Amino acid sequence: MAKSSTYRTDIDGLRGLAIALVVFFHVFVGKVSAGVDVFLLIGGVFFFGPQIRNALNPRGLTPVQVVIRMLRRLFPALVVTVTVTLALALIVFPPTRWGREGREALSSLAYVQNFALSAAGQDYAAIGQDVSTYQHLWSMSAQLQIYLGSLLVIFLCAGVYRLCGRREGKAQVSGINMAPWGLGIATLASFLYAMYLHGVDQGTNYYSPLSRFWEIGLGGLLGLWLTQPGTHRMSGTAGAGHRKTDWSLVGLALILATGVVMDGAQQFPGPATLMPLAGAALIIVAGPSSRLGRLLTTAPFQFLGRISYSLYLWHWPLLVLVTYLLSGGESNRDGMGILAAVGTTRGLAAGAGVIALSVVLAWLTLSYVEVPTRQKTKPGERSWAPGRLVGVEKGVTAGIAALTVSAIALAAWAQPPAVSDSTASISESDTIDYPGPDALLNGVEVPPRDPVPNALNPIESFYPASHADGCTALFEHEEPILTHQRNTEDIPCAYGDLESARTMYLFGNSHADHILTTLDIVGRDQGIRIVPLLKMGCFPGGEPKRSDGHDYPECAAWTEAALEYMEANPATEGTFLISTQPAPGTMGPEQTPEGLRTVVERLNSAGMRVWGLRDTPWPHTSAGPLDVRDCVAAGGYVAGDPLLDCGVERDDSLLAENPAVSALAGLDVTHLDLTNAMCGPERCPGVIGNVMVYRDSSHLTNTFAAMLSDGLERQMYGGTLPSDEFAEEPAAPSL
């Protein structure tokens, strides 16, 4: 079918430019380029005007027909890429990740991946997991959600016009004239909401369709202006001249500069998004006769524009899978560019390979999936007859249906079954087979056994009781969690001896939380009620960021609220906290943040002693974090082989001396150190005495944490330390 005289091939080229930026920045830079935002604006240009005119036309398509046409254009390629990605993921990734891959594949096929990613950002069990193979599909989900919501409003408004008794022609003209006002109000409301949410919860803001609507709405307003009756703006022939060329180059500069000077993950879709959107709008308004417009109509940009959708679908999972393979599965945690993950030389070659393969797959998908399954009838025809599909088209459609079923079946099968020993403590009779820390401390012989707990269990099963009880503050919380299910139930958050009048606070982040299993046993033995004051990723006195890289003002607010609560309600046995953490930059493997001293001073001033536990070693290497659970599940642990212990060098995580001793000198702090239960002279294994130490890349399994309780109790309350068991020096209060 011939293209109309007003068809803008330069906008196809702009799509090509946008996808080139997306792919380049994802592969080589590891950050947001604003290409997706340009896509959203372009989508709005071509969505609202035609849909408004169609809805006002009594002989136009019904809402169901419109949705079917959209899905027929978008869904087949999505199914193919998601299904192939899922199959490759089950081959490449360890079994511990299969269940997550299946769930995210289903979320992508259901167009709710943006909600899944937003929820994962708030999910305690998602912290420290690798970047999602389907992460890029959030934009496809948000875009379709916006389209569906907008269609509902458009058809409702069109129906109201007809119910009001307006004549057909008059209703259509009046509706078109009123549309910019309604769309403008909705766009402004979304923009203001995005501004508000940017300062309150940027993680949710980034994925929210309510926040993203204004980008598509702005494109819709531009499209309505371009297609206003009696003008030639859409054709790009009105007022062509040298000045317009200058504006197109200004627009290009704005788009290119965005990826260089801005962190889109931190800023979009807030006000900073106006920069690339303004750039795209200037290029569109300048038209095909501008200098940039003529460049965008050339063959390379037209080709990229045609394959842009499929190229977007393919490039990200290929990048994630290749990066995972080349980095040994250790450097894919932050979605960094491949150069940072595997080095410049290998990264350049691998990145070029990812791009080349993505382009080939995109062209194949366009040719054999997108084109054969597209709607062939004109938009004005009501019929969407299956009988129109013949030959290869029918075969492709059947293949798509089969792949959809396969994807769902694989997703359902992918979650490994839980086994009964996930969080079971080791009984006294079991310690012969599973000696745990005794293997390091006392040289106990370790028989050949599979490690416990089973690495294939769901990650949620490895968490302490505070997780299921809802006794840990999430990212957005600024007040202490004192009762179950985050202050929504009347059951107090308490562990240890629940009837005791003697109390101790457990204060801090997830590394305080993972020691709760240990402290719970100590509390029951000593007759102490343990009251947790815990918040995800919030080290007291530190300056943390969220695990997704966003700023974390809620941490400071929560820390202050928790301190005020403890000062008003002093615990009889003091406060237990983690006194060290990994140092940023090149300051060394561990440090005690300066702000912790102020925290301890306030607790001491309130009459509470402080128990300061040196943090457990983090299994991180120069290549990145080592997920011990993944390592064990993938067969990386071989009993008796010191180089296949799923561990790291001791010096990678620890200094020769506990830095908290000097940093908190002169304060009422009892320093505690479990290092020798977790590390030998040179290495910190991921499995000790047939017990898996870590559930991820830094947090203890409940099983191993429980086996540390005897040694921690002896350090806190006296007793013999066999073989200088848990510390290099006997623990004593610093007065």
N, C-alpha and C positions, 0 to 999 in steps of 0.2 A: 504494500500500500504506500503510495507516494506521501511524503511529508508535506504538511501545509506550508504556505509561504511564510507563516509566522513562526514556524518551528525554529527554536534557538539551538543550533548545533554548538554554539559557543558555551551554552550552559552544560551540555554533555561534556565538553572539554573541561569545564570548571569542576564537574564531578571527577574527571580524570586527575586534575590537579589535586583535589581534596584527597582522593584515595592514595595518590603518590605520597602526600605528606603523612597520612596516617601510617602507611606501611613503613616509610623511612624512619619516622620517629619511634615507632614501636620496635623495629628491628635493631636499629643502631643506637638510639638515644635512650629508650626506655621511659618515655614520658608522653603526655598528651600533646597533640599538635594543633588542635582545633579543627582538624579535617572533619570529624564527626559533626561538629557544630555547623559547619558549612553544609554538610549533607542535610541536616535537619532543616535549615533555612530553605534550601532548594526544594526539599519535599513539601514544605508549606507553600511555596510559590505555585506548585502544580496541583496541590490538593484542594485548597479551600474554594477557589473560584469555580472550577468545574463541578465540585460537589454541591455547591450552593445553587448553581444554575440547574443541575440535574434534579435536585430536590424540589425546586420550584416548578419544574416542568411535569405536568400530570402524566405525560407519556415517557418520562425518563425511567431510569432503572430504579428498582426497589432497593431498600437498604440491604436486604439479603443478597441481592445480585451484586451490589457494590462490594460487599465484604467477600463474596465468593471470587470476584474478579481479582481483588487484592491478594487473597490467599493463593489463588492459582498462579499469580505472578511471583509471589515471595516464598511460599512454603516449600515447593519442590526442591529448590537449591538448598534451602535450610536443612531439609531432611537428609539430603545426600551428605552434606558436610558434617552434620552432627553424627550421623550413623558411622561414617568412615572415621571420624575423630574418636568416637567411643570405642570402635574396634581397635584402633591403634593404641589408645590409652590402656586398654586391657592387656595389650602386649608389652608396652613400654613401662608402665607404672607398676609398682609393687601392689600386691593384693590389698594392702591397707587402704589404698586410694580408690579401689574399684567402686565401692558403694557410693562414694561422693561423686565419682564420674557419672554413674548411672543417674543419680538424682539430678545433677546439673544438666545432663542431656535432656531429661524429661522437662525440666524447667525451661530450657531453651525452646523445645518443641511446643510447649504450651504458652510461649511468649510471656513468661513471668520471671525471666532470669534477672532482671533488675531488682525485683523484690527479693529474690533468693540471695543475691549478692549483698543487698542492704541488710537483710536479716543476718547473714554470715558475719558482717562487720560488727554486729552487736552480740554475736554468739560466742560464749566462752569457749566452746569446743572448737571454734574455727581459728583461734589465735595460733599463729605459727604454722598454719598449713600453707602449702605451696599455692602459687597464683593459679587461678582457675583456668582450665583449658577453654572454657566457654565464656570467659569474662567479657569479651568484646560484644557478645550478643545482648548485653544489657540495652544497647541503643536500639536494636531491632525490636525488643520487647517494649521499651518505652514509646517508640514511634507508633507501633501498632495500637497500643493502649490509647494514645492520644488520638489517633485516627478514629478508632471505634467510638470513643467518647464524643468526639467532635461530630461524627456522623449522626449520633443519637440526637444531639442538640440541633443540628442543622435540619434534620427531617421533622423534629418536633416543631421547630419554628416555622418551617414551610407548611406543615399541617395547620398550624394556628392561622396563618395567612389565608388559607383556603377556607377554613371554618368561619372566618370573619366575613365571608361572602364576597371577597374581592374577585373581580373578573380575572380570568387566567392571565392575560397579557399584563394587566395592571399589577397583579400580584407579583409577577416575575420581575418587572421593572422596579417596583417598590422594594421587594426583597433584596435585590442586588444593591440598591441604593442604601438600604439600612445595614447591610452586612458588615461594611467596614466599622461601623460604630459598635456593633455587638462584638465583633472579633477584636477590635481595639481595646474594649473594656476588659475582655477576658485575657488578652495578652498582657495588659498592664497589671492586672491582678496577679497573674502568674509571675511576672517579673518582680513585683513587690514581695511575693511569697518567697521567691528564690533569694532575694536580698536578705529577708528575715532569717530563713533557714540556714543561709551561709554562715551567719554568726552564731547560730544555735546548734546545728547538727549538720556539718558539711558532708559527712558520710552518707546520710539519708538524702540530703539535698542533691547530691551528684546523680543519684539513680531515680529520683522521684519524677513521675510523669507530670505531676502538678508543677514542679519547678521547671521542667524542660518544655512545657507547653509554649512558653513565650517565644522560644526560638523558632518553633514551627509556625506559631501565630504571626510572628514578625514577617516570616516568609510569605504567609498568606496575605497579609496587608500589602506587601510589595507586589504580589501577584495580582491582587485586585486593582491596584493602581496601574500596573502595566497593561492590564486588559480592559481598562475603562473604555466604554463605548465612545467612538468618535476620535480616538487617539491612535497613534501608530507606535506607542512605546514598546509593545512587546516585540514588534518586528525589528526594533533597534534602528529604524531609519529616520526617526524624528530628531532633528537637530544634530546630526552627526558632525563631528569636527574634531579639531586638534585638542580642544579643551577636554572633550570626553575621553580621549586617549590618556590624558594626564590623570583623570580620575580613576581610570582602570588600573593604572600603575600604582596609584596611591592605595587602592584596594588590595592589590597584590602584596605591597609592602606590609600592610596591616596584618594580612593572613600569615605571611612568612615570619614576621616579627613575633607573632603570638607564641609560636612553638619555642622560640629562643628565649624570650624574656619572661614568660609566664609559666607557672606550674598549674596546668589546667585541673589536675586532680584536687588542688587546694582552692581554686578560684571559680571553676565553672559549676553550675550555670549562673553564677552571680553577675554583678555588673561588669566585671572584666570581660565577660563573653561578648559584650558589645563591640569589642575591638575586631575580632575576626568576622563577626556577623556584618558589621559595617563595611569591612573590606569586601566580603562577598556581594553585598548589596550594590556597592559602587561598581564592581565588575559587571554585574547583571544589567544595571542601568546604563552603563557605558555602551553595552551592546556589541554585536559581532563586528562592527566597523571600526572599533577601537584597535589600537595596536595589540593589546593583550587579547582582545576578542579574536583577531585574525590568527594569533598564535594558537588559541584554544581550539580553533576549527581545523588545525592540521591533524594529519593521520595519527601521530602518537597519542595526542590527548584524546582524540575521538575513540581510539582503541581502548585506552584506559577507562574512558567514560562508559563504554559498552560493557566492559567486564568488571566495573567498579563494585557492584553488589557481590558477585561471586568472589572477587579478589578480597573483599573485606571479610567474607566468611572463612576463607581458607588460610589467610596469612597468619592469623593469631595462633590457632592450634598447632600449625606447623612450627612456628617460632617456639612455642612452649615445649613441644616434644623434642625438638632438636637441641634446645638449650639444656633440657633435662639430661639428655643422653651425653652431650659433650661435657657437661659439668659433673658428671657422675651422680646426678640427682641431688646435689648439695647447694646449688646456686640459683634456684628458680623461685626463691621465696618472695622477692619484692617486685617481680615483673620488670627487672632491670633490663637494659639493652644487652644484646648478645655480646658486645665488645666487653662490657664490664663483667659479664658472667664467665666468659671463657678466654679472655685475652684478645688483644687487638688483631694479631695475625690470624689466629683461628677464627676469631669472630667475624672478620671481614669476609673470609671465604665462606663461612657457614651462613652468614647473613645474606650474601649474594645468592647462595644456593637456595635458601628459604624463599627469597623473593622470586627467583626464576621458577622454582617449582610451583609457587603460588599462582604465578601468572599463567603457567601451562594448565594447571587444574581449573583456574577461573575460566579460561577460554573453552576448555572441554565442557565445563558445567554450563556455560552460556549456550554453547552450540547444541548440546545433547540433552539438556535438562530445562533450562530457562525458556529458550525459543520454542521447542516443541510443545510445551505445556501452557504457553500464554494464550489468553483469550483472543480469538480471531474475529469475533463479531464487533461491530462498532458500539461505542458506549450508548448510543441512543436506542439500540435494539434490546427488547426485553428478554429475548431468548438466550438461555445459556444451556444449550442442548448437548448432552453427552454424546449424542450421535454424530456430532461434528468431528469427533476425534476418530481418526482412521489410521491404519497402518502403524507407523513408528510412534505416532503420538499416543495411540492406545497402549502400545507396549511400554512406553515411558511412564504413562500414568499408572499402569499396573505395577511397574517396577518401583515407583515412588511409594505406592501403598504397601508393597512388600517390605520396603526398607523401613517404613514407619513402624510396622508391626515388629520388625527385627529390633529396632532401636528400643522399643518399649520392653520387649522380652529380655534383651541384654541388660537393660537398666534394672529390671526386676531381679534378674539372676546375679547381678554384679556384686551385691552386698554379701560378703562372706558371713556365714552363720556364726553367731556368738557361741563361745564355749564356756563351760561352767567355772573355769579357774580365773576369770578376768580380774577380779579384785579380791579373791580369796586370800586370807592371810596364811602364812606357812605355819602349820602346827609343829609342835616340838618333835614329833616323830618324823616329820617331813624334812627337818633341817639336815638330815644325813644326805639326802639327795639334793637339797636346795639350801646350802649354808649361807648364801647371800654374803653380807659384808664380812662374815667370819673367814671367808676364803682369803681375804686380804689381811685382815687384822691378826689372825692366829694361824695362818697357813693351813687351814683345814682342807683336806683332800676333796676335790670336786669330781664326782662321778659323771660320766657322759649322760646328759639328759637334755631334752629340749627346754629352752628357757621358758619360765613363767613370769608374768601372765602371758597368755597367748597373744602374739602381736596382731593377729587377725581380728581380734575383738573390736567392735566399734569404739572410736576414740572416747565417746562419752562414758564408757564403762570404766575408764581409768581415772576418773576424777574423784576427788574427795567428796564427802557427804555434803559439803557446803554448796556444791553445784546443784544436786538434785533438790536440796532444801531451799534453793533460791536465796542464799545468805551472802552472796557476793554482789557488790555494786557493779552495774554495767557501765559502759562508757558515759552514758548521758546522766547518770545519777550524781548528784552533788551533796546528798545527805547520807549519813550512815545507814546501812541496812541492819536493823535490829531484830526483825521477826521474819519468819519464813515467807518464801515467795515474794521477796523484796518488799517487805512491810505491808503485805496485803492479807496476811493471816496473823492470828494471835499467838502462835507458837514462837517462843523466843529462839533466836539463833544462839545456841549454846551447846558445848560438847564437853568431854571429860566427865567429871562427877556433877551431874545436873542438880543434885540436891545440896551441894556444898555452898556455904556462905563465903568460902575463900574463892576469889576470882582472879583471873589473869586475862588481859587482852592479847589477842593475836592481831597485829596491826600491819597492814601493808598491801602489796600487790599479789599477783598469782604465785610468786615464789614464797610468800608467807602462807598462801593458801595451800600449796602442795605439801607443806610441813604440818598441816592440820591433822592429818592421819597420825603422824608421830606424836604430836602434842596431845591429841585426844587420849592416847594410851597413857601418856605421862600423867595427864590430869586425872584419869580414873585411878591410877596407882597412888597418886599423892593426895587425892581428895580435893581437887581444884576444879572449879567450873571454868572452862575456856570460852571466852566471848570473842568471836571474830569480828573485826572491823576491816573488811577487805574490799578492794576495788581493782578491777582489771587494769593492768598496765600502769599502776600508780604507785611509784616508789616514794615514800614519805620524804620530803625535803629535796627530791630530785626535780628535774625539769623534763619530764618525759613527753613523748609524742605518742599518739595512738599507733597501734600496730599497722594501720593503713597509711601512716605517714602524716595524718592530719594533726593540727594543733590540738592541745588537750587542756583547755582552761578548766574543765570540770575537775581535773585532778587536784589542782590547788584549792579549789572551793571545797571539795570533799575532804581533803587533808585538814583544812582549817576546821570544818564542821566536826570531824572525828576527834581532833585534838580538844576542841571545846567540850565535847561530850565526855571525854576521858577526864579532863580537868574538873568537870562538875561531878563526875562519878568515879573517883579513883579506885582502881582495882587493888585488892589487898596484897596480891602477889606480884604486882607490877605489870609491865607490858613487854611482850615478846615481839621482836621484829627482825627483819633481815638487815644486816649492817653493811653489806657490800653489794656491788653490781658491776657488770662489765663496763669498762671505761670506753668513752667515745674516742674516735680518732686514734692517735698514736700515744695516748697517755698510759698505756699498759693494759694488761688483761683484766684487771679489776681495780675498783676504787671505792672509796666511801664519799658520796657527794657532800659538799660543804653544808648544804641545807639540812642534812640529817643531824648535825650537831645542835642546831637550833631546836629541832624537834625533840631531841633527847633532853636538852636543857629544860624545855617546857614540861616534859613528863616528870623529870626530877623535881622541878619546882612545885609540882602538884603532889609530891610525896610518893611518887612511884619509882621503883628501881626499873631498870631496863635490861632485858635479856637480849643480847645482840648476837645473832647467828650469822656466821660467815656464809655467804651464798654458796650453794652447791655449784660445782664446776659446770660451765656451759659447754656442751659438745660442739664447739664451733672450730673451724679450721680456716686457713687462709682462703680456701675455696668457698667458704660460706658455712651456714648451719648444717649440721648432720642430724637428720631425723633418725633417731635410734630405732624407733618402732618400724619405720620403713626399711631400715638396713637389715634388721633381724628378719622381717617378713620376706625380704628379697634374697635371703640366704647369705647375707654379708657376714654373719657370725659363724665362726668355726671354733668349737671348744678346743682350748689348748694352743691356739695360734695367736700370738700376741699382735700380729698385724691384721688379723681378721676378727677383732673384738668389738667392732662397731663403736670404737672409742676414739679419743683424741690424746695428744700429748698433754701432759700435766701443765707444762709451761705455757701452753696456748691459752689457758684460762686463769691460771693462778700465779700470784707473786710468791716470792720466797716466804714472806711474812704477811699475816693478816693486816691489811691497811687500816681496818677499823680500830685496832689497838691504839695507834698513834693519833688517828683522826678524832677519836672520842676520849682522849686522855684527860683525866681529871674529873670525869663525870661518873655517876653511879651506874656503871654498865658491867654486867657479867658477860664476858666474851665467850662464845661457844663456837666450836669448829668440828664439823663432821668429815673433813676432807679425807683423813686417812682411812675412813670406811668406804670411800668412793674412788680413791686413787692409790696406785702404787708409786714407787719413787719416780717413775717416768711417764706412765700412762694412766688415764682415767677411762676404764673400759665401759662399754655400753651394757654389758652383761657381766655380773659379778656373782660367782657362786650359783650359776644357773638361774639367776633372777635378773630380769630385765630392769635396768636402773631407771631409764627415762621412757616416758610415753611419747615424747616428741623430740625437739631439739634443745630442751632445757628443763622440763618439768619431770619430777619423779613419778614413777608408778606408785599406786597405793601399796602394792605388795612390798616393794623395797623400802618405802617410807615407813611402813609398820616395823620393819626389821631394824630400823635405826633407833627405835624408842628406848631400848635398854641403855645404849650408849649415851643418848641425849639426857636421859634421866640421871645417869651417874654424873655427868658433867654439871647438871643443874643442882643436884641434891646430895652429891657425895657418893662414895663407894670406890671399889677397886677398878682401875682402868687397866685391864690386861694388855700387855704389850704396848703400853702407852697408847691406848686404843684409838681415841678419836681426835687427839690434838697433839701438836708437837710440844706444847707446854701445858702443865696443869692449869685448868681454867680457874681464874680468881677474879673477884670484883676489882674494878679500877676505881679507886676512891679519890 
